[in-house]
């Protein structure tokens, strides 16, 4: 299996407070990794380290064969961290996935415009193409930013709590969509809803300053305790474990 990302001995701190310490992780092609852990445990910081959005105190984030994750990684951030007052249309948001972190005052090619329209059509929101993002519902915004993450056809899709501010209908559609996308790309999904994602992910990483990799989607309360991962676990569907644990 081809290795997409290799994290070695990663340590990240904010104002001398260590958030991640000595983290090791490999993400391979077609992986589907669920990232769980308590609030403040470092889950989002781990994603930002992969994306190059935080300063690393020690260690490395390596993209074998590439100098960075640009063009390889698609990212769906938490919606509450996005400024929707900025006057930008749905179509422009999606196209910005071609130039993450750069000005939108660039000329996009016909192929890029066509690809942006294609992902909007596939997500069922082509009719919102010219609508300002500030006028969208939570579910519509999630669809738009998922299109943005997918427009460059990444090999790794990273999602930070994508079920935030979405309706139940889209949440179900989203996970089924991710199952299909996983046939083409690797996925890293941060979520508090361990029970739901356990039906979709292949492996689990518990992050609470340190990272504990679990090579299965079935995890017990005893394992969470040994991983120093204080969360409540409820599994759904056909997963043969239902565990309620008080902390």
N, C-alpha and C positions, 0 to 999 in steps of 0.2 A: 504494500500500500504506500502511495507517495506521500511524503511528509510535507505539509503546507506551512506549519508554524512549529518552531521549537523554542520553548522558554526554558532558560537555564538559570537557576539560582537567583531568581528575580526578587529584588527588594525595592519597595516604593514607600516613601514617607512624605507626609505633609507637615511642614513646620516642625520638623524633627520628631513627629509622631509616626511610628512605623505602621503602615496599613497592610502591606504585604511583605512577607519575610521568607526568603529562601524557597521561592516557588519554582517548581519544575513541572512542565506540561508539554505534551506533544499533541498536535492536531493533524490528523491525516485526512487525505481525500475521502469524501463521503462519510466522515464521522458525523454523529449527531450527539453533541455533548450538552447535557443539562447542567447549569451552574446554579447551585443553591447555597444558602447560608444566611446568617442573621443580618439585620440592618447594620450597616457600618462595618461589616466583616471584610469588605474589599472586593466584592463581586464586580461592581462598576469600574473600580480602579484597575482590575485585571483586564477588562475590555479596553479601557483607555490605554493601557500599556501596550496591548497588541496593536492598537491603532496609532500609537506614537503620540498620544495626546497628553501624556504625563511624563515628568522627568523620572528617569530610573536611577536610583542610588547605587544599585549593584546588579550584576547579572546581565543577561542578554535576551532579546527577542529576535529570533532569526527566521527569515523567510528563505528557505533553501533555493538557490538559483536566482534570488531577487534581492535588491537592496532595501526594499520596504514593502509594505502591504498595499501600496497604491496600485490599483488595477486588479488586485487579487481579492481584496476584502470589501464586502458591502456591509453597511452598518445601519441598523434601525435603532435610534436612540430613544430614551424615555421622552414621551411627548411633553411632559410638564417642563422640560428644560429647553423648549424651543420657543422663540419669540414669534408669535403668530400675528403681531401687529405690523410686521414688515410687509409692505405692499408687493406681494409676489403671487403669481398665479400657480395653479396646480402644475401646469405644463412646465413652467420654469423650475419649480421645485424638483420635479422628476429629472429634468435635464441637468440639474446641478450635481447629480450623482456621477456625471462624467468628469467633473472638476472639483472634487471635495476639498473644502477649505480655501478655495480660490474665488475670485470675483466672478459674478455672473455676466459681466460685461465682456463676454467672449463670443466669437462666432462659432456656432455649432454646425456641424456638417449635415448634409441631407440624410446620411445614414444614421447619425445620432438622433435627429428629429424623428425619423421613422421608427427607431428603436423605442424612443420615449412614448410615442403613440401606441406602439405595440404592447408595451407593458401596461399602459392605462387600459387598453382594450381587454387584455387578459385578466386584469383585476376587476373589470366591470365598471370602471369609473371614467370611461372616455368622455362621457357627457359633462364631466366636471372640468374639462381641459382648461378653460379660460376663467374659471372661478377663483377668486382670491382665497388663499388658504385660511384666512381669518374668519371666513364665513362657513367653514366646514364643521360637521359634527365630529365627535371623537372617533367613531368608526371610519368615517371618510378620511380623516387625517391619517389614521393608521394605514389605510390602503395606499394613500398617496406616498407616505414615507417608505412603505415597503416597496413600492414601485421605484422610488429613488434608489433604494439599496440594491435593487436587482437590475437596474438599467444598464450597468456596465458589464453584466454577465459575470459576476465574481465567482471565484472558486470556493470562497468561504463567506458565509452569511452570518453576521453577528447581530443578535437581537437582545436588547436590554429591557426586560419586563414588557413585552409587546402587548400583554393583555390589559395594560393600564388604559383607562378611558375608552374601552371598546364595549360594544353591545354583545350580548351572549351569542347572537347569530354569527357575527363576524369572528368571535373568538373560536368557535367551532370550525368555521371556514378557514381561519388562519392556520390552525394546527394541521388540518388536512392538506392545505396548500404546502406547508412546510414538509409534510411527509413526501409529497410529490417532488418538491425541490431537492430533497435529500438524495434523490436518485441521480442528480446532476452535480451537486455541490455539497461541501461540508457545512454544518450548521453548529453554531454555539448559541445557546439560548439561556439567558438568565431569567429566573422566575421564582416567585414565592410559592406558587401553586404546584408543589411537588407531585401531588396526586394526579393532576391532569397531565403534566409533561411526562410522567413515567410511562404513559401509554405510547409515547412518540419517540423519546430519546433512546439512544443505545447505551450510553454511559453517563455517569454523574460525577461532577467535581464539587466537593464541599469546601467552601472558602470561608475561613474565619481567621484572618491574618495568614495562616498557613493554608496550603491546598492539599486536600486528600482525594486522590483519584479512585473512583469506584468503577470497575470494568463491567458494569451491568446496569440495567434500569430498575432492578429490584433492590431495595435498600430497607433495612430494618432499623428500629429505634436503637437497638444495641450498637449497630454499626455507626449510626449518627453520633452516639455518645462517644465511641472510640475515636471518631473523626473530629471531636470537639466542635460539633455542628449543631447548636441548640435551636432547632426548629421543630414545628409540629408536622408530622407526616400522616397524610391520609391518602390512600391509594384508591383508584377507581377502576372500573371496567374489569378486565380479565387478569389484572395483575394479582397474583395469589398472596398478597400481604395487605392487611388492613391494620394499621398501627396508630393508636392515639397515645401521645406521650406528653406528660405535663412537665414543664420546666419552671 
